Amino acid sequence: MKFPKQKIYKALLILTLVLVVLFLGFYIFRDSLLKQAIAKVTNKMNTEYNSTFSVKSASFDGLSAIKLTNVILVPKNADTLCHIEKIETSISLANLLIGDVQIGTLKINNGYIQLVKKGDIRNFDAFLKKDKSDSDKNEKRKYATFAYRIISKLLNLVPTDMKLENLNFRIDDNGKKTSVAINKLVLDNKQLETNLHVQSKDFDQRWNIKGFADPRNKKADIRFFNLDTGAIRVPYLDERYNLKASFDSIRLNVQNIEKDGSELHIDGYTSITNLKINHPKIASKDVVIKNARFDYRFLLGDSFISIDSSSTMQLNKIKLHPYVSYDTEKDTVYTLKVNIPKMQAQNFIVSLPEGLFTHFEGMEASGSFDYKLDFRFNKNKPNTLVFDSKLNKEGLKITKYGEADLNKLNGEFVYRAIIQNVLQRPVLVGNANPNYTPLDQISPYLRKCVLTTEDPSFFSHRGFINEAFKQSILKNIRTKKFSRGASTISMQLIKNVFLTREKTLSRKLEEILLVYILENNRVVSKERMLEVYFNIIEWGPNVYGIGEASHFYFQKSPANLNVDECLYLATIIPKPRKFMYQFNDQGNLRDYALKNQKFLKNLMFRRGLLVPEDTLGQLPVYISGNARSLIRIKAPDSTAVKNDSLAIEDEFNL
């Protein structure tokens, strides 16, 4: 069908007239429309956020530029959240007509935004509540669509040209104060540059942020660095979380944000130099990472959020490919995979963060290895948990030990426990110590009991038990805390001889690596490891080694311990300094302690470690050594002391 040219011209003329009328109407009534818009915002702030919003004056400058003065937002019964003296901005009318608010330019002069917490009252709480207009909670959220919509809206609110002067951001958390003053921030022709003045209780610094920023095309390449000498210190975290952090520079690059069908791709990289962190839960000293980089690819779909396996993390010379996924398509499934491609062992050692692996400093190795970790947890089917850790090595060998010289386990050495950062008395591990007991002079019952309670597969594993790790992870997930470990005797030995008892990430990571080296390089025989273990662990308050323990409790040598005495000693290893609470005021074991020993005994029967003949003629455990003085025994009636003493002597043939 063909339309006459006259009709086409007429239609175009009518459309042009309509647009002209709309623009003229908007131009004539724009101030009135602006006042209505401000009134609408004022009413919404009052009714939905219990806050007072006010603007002293508002007017248009030209067709799309808006000028506002004294813009103030104050939550009821709380400190002012925002006060800006002057705002000038322009909005794209073309985008506004299709319902897309897109800021073109922005100028802000003199003002502040502050987050204040006094007691339990925060001046921003009202703005944290969920939007009532959100989709039905029962409707499954499509992650890619939701994220792309939020990112697009936020980037549209970032102007293409911006100039901020004398704008302050403040945090006051019950007296813990931090301020970031933007003396000047300029975004012009996609180039960003700013000078910041950062102040907190402990430091005063000037930062610079500069680089490329193109919010409309969703791209950026921005760097942070210090204008003064020294590293950039991160404010607020120290006072609030006891976390000290600093760095020389950070670079953030966003190369692509693109939605392709039902998937959203976000690509780019971030890097940091000389990152230094200090927190008592991480390590006892500063942890330094000289160079780190993350080339990322985030993928979001209708039912999943993930870091794609094509992403690369680099820590000094260590490169690894992570895969992290949260999937809700059928069940809620968490997945973590780590792949370290083949690399030289020495490059791995020298790349470990300073302060996090102090016992490895000075260590040298030859050969190479590659590593893979596969972890998968289904929230609705927890027992299907997957934990698979594989290390493949080629000619891997430790040629020089660092601070932790594992070879010392083969000879005489002095052991000193550290309890609550206090160094305990020295204990000689060797024949020159009269209490030192070789493995063949320790009751076989004790060896069987301790191995049953602490590490049944000690002689067959290589330092770790995957199933124990899985059960430990499951319990920690259920309890939402680190309530259970998976320590083998090898791990306990490393922890006692070379490390401290501090509960830090550093200590745990060093323990894992040292145990692997100990068990997989045949540094020490299993028998020698067990012998040292028996001779250094704490069996009671200031009681170290089985030689001291057997006399402390029973006034006999380790070789002469009977089954029930061995069962008792095995059950107190987890809490040796609290052994006395297992006894009642008569000096006898409480019911729960007897049940523990009975359970252990029956377990050993089932495993063939004991036979009924082993327990014939056994008497209740009686503490006769110095340990008895620590048990709160009720004083007997004076008239019965003599008879009771004779009864005890008769019962135990003393």
C-alpha positions, 0 to 999 in steps of 0.5 A: 500500500502506498501513502500519498506524499501529501498525507505523509507531509500532513502527518509529519506536520501534525506530529511536529506541532504536537511536539512544539506544543508539548515543549512550549507547555513544558517551558511555560509551566516548567517551574510549576511542574518542578514545584509539584515534583519537589512537593511529591518528593517532600510528601514521600520523604515524610510518609514513607521515610519519616523524614523532612525534605526541604528546598529553599529555592528551585528554578529552571535555567534554560530548558533542561537546567535546574538550580536548587539551593539549601537542599536539606534532608533530616530524619525525624528525631535524628541528625541531619542526613544531607545539607547541600547549599547549591545544586545545578543539574541538567536532565536529558528531556528525550530520555525523560519522555520515555521514562528514563531519568538520565543526568547530563551535568551536575555541579554541587557547591558546599555541603555535607552528607553524614551517617550518624549513629548514637546508641542504637539510633542511626540517621539512615535506618529509614532508608534501609527498609525494603521497598514495598513496591518490590516484586512479590517475595514468592516470585523468583528473582531473575538475577541478571535482569535485576542486576542490569536494571539496578546498574543501568539506573545507577549509571544513568544518575552519574552525570557525563560532566560533573564538578563538585566543590567543598562536599564532605562525607562524614561518619560518626559511629558513637564517637568514632569519626571519619571524614572525607572532604571533596575539595574538588572533583571534576569529570570532563570529557570522560576524564575524572580527577579529584583531590580528597582530604581524609581525616580520622582519629589517627591520621590525616591524608590527601588522596587522588582519584583519577582516570577514565569514566564513561557511565553511558557506555558502562566503562571505567579505568580509575586509580587511587593513590596518595598525594602525600608520602607513604601508603593510603590508610583506610579509615574507620575500619581500625576503630570499628573493627580493629582492622588496620589496612593500607595500600600504595595504589588501587586500580579499578577497570570495568571493560564491559557490562553487557546483557546477552539474552538471559545472561549478564556479563561484567568484565574487567580487572582490579589490582592493588600494590603493597596491601598491608593489613593487621587484625588479631584474627588474621596474624600476630603481625602485619600481613603484606601483599606486594602485588595482587590482581584480579581479572574478573568475569562475573556471570549472572543468569535467571537463577545463578550468580558466579565468578567464571572460571576464565577469571584469574587471580594473581598473588605475586607469582601465584596464578589461580583460576577460581570458579564461584557459584550461587545457584538456585535453579532447583536447590540452593547450591554453593560451588567453589573450584580452585585451579592452580596451573603447574608452577615452580615450587620456589615461586610459590614459596617466595610469593606467600604474603609476608607476615602470614607465613613467617615459618616459611621465610628462608625456605627453598624448594625444587620441582613443580606442582599443580593443585585443584580444589572442588567444593560443593554444598547443597543447602537442602541436601547437606550430606551430599557435600563434596570436598576434593583436594588434589595436589600433583607434584613433579620432583617436589622437594624441600632443599632448605627449611625456613624458621620451622626446621622439621628435621629437628623432630628426629633429634633432641630438642627443647620444647616450650609450650606457649599458653595465652602468649606466655612461654611455659617451662622448657621440656627436653625431648630426649633421653637426657630427660628422666621423664622421657619415654620411648614409644616401646616403653609406653603401654600399648593400651595407651597407644591404642586409646589415644589413637582411637580418640585422636586419630584412628587412621594415623598410620595410613593417612598423609596428614589429612583426612578428607572425610574428617574435613567434610564433617568439620565443614558440615558442622561449622556450616550448621552451627554458623561458627568454627565449632569443630576442627579436623586435627590429626596427630600430625597437625597437633604435633606441628601446632605444638612444636613449631607454632603457637596456640593462637587462633589466627588464619596465619597459624591455621594456614601454616599448620596445613602447609607444614603438615603436608611437607612433613607427611609427604616428604618423609621427613620423620617416621610415623613412629617417631612422630607418635613418640614425640607427640606422647612426650610433649603434649600437656596432660594436666596443669604444667604436666608435659609428656606421658612420663610426668603424667603417669606419675602425676596421676597414678605414681607409676611408669607409662609401661605399667598403666592398665586399660582403665587408666589409659582410657582415662588419660585418653579422654582428658587430652582435649582439656587437660587443665580441667581434669579435676572437674571430672571427679566428685567430692568423694574423689570418684569419677562422675557419671558422665566421665564414666560413660565417656570411658565406657563408650570409648571402651566399647568402640575399641572392642568393636574395632578389635583393639581390646578383648574382654581378657584385657579388662578382667580384674580392673578396679575403678580409676583411683588418682593416687599421685599429686593430681589428687591435691587438685581434686576438691574432695570433701573432708571425711568425718574424723571418726571415720578417717581411720576406717576409710583409710584402711578400706582404701588400702585394702581395696587397692592393695596399698 
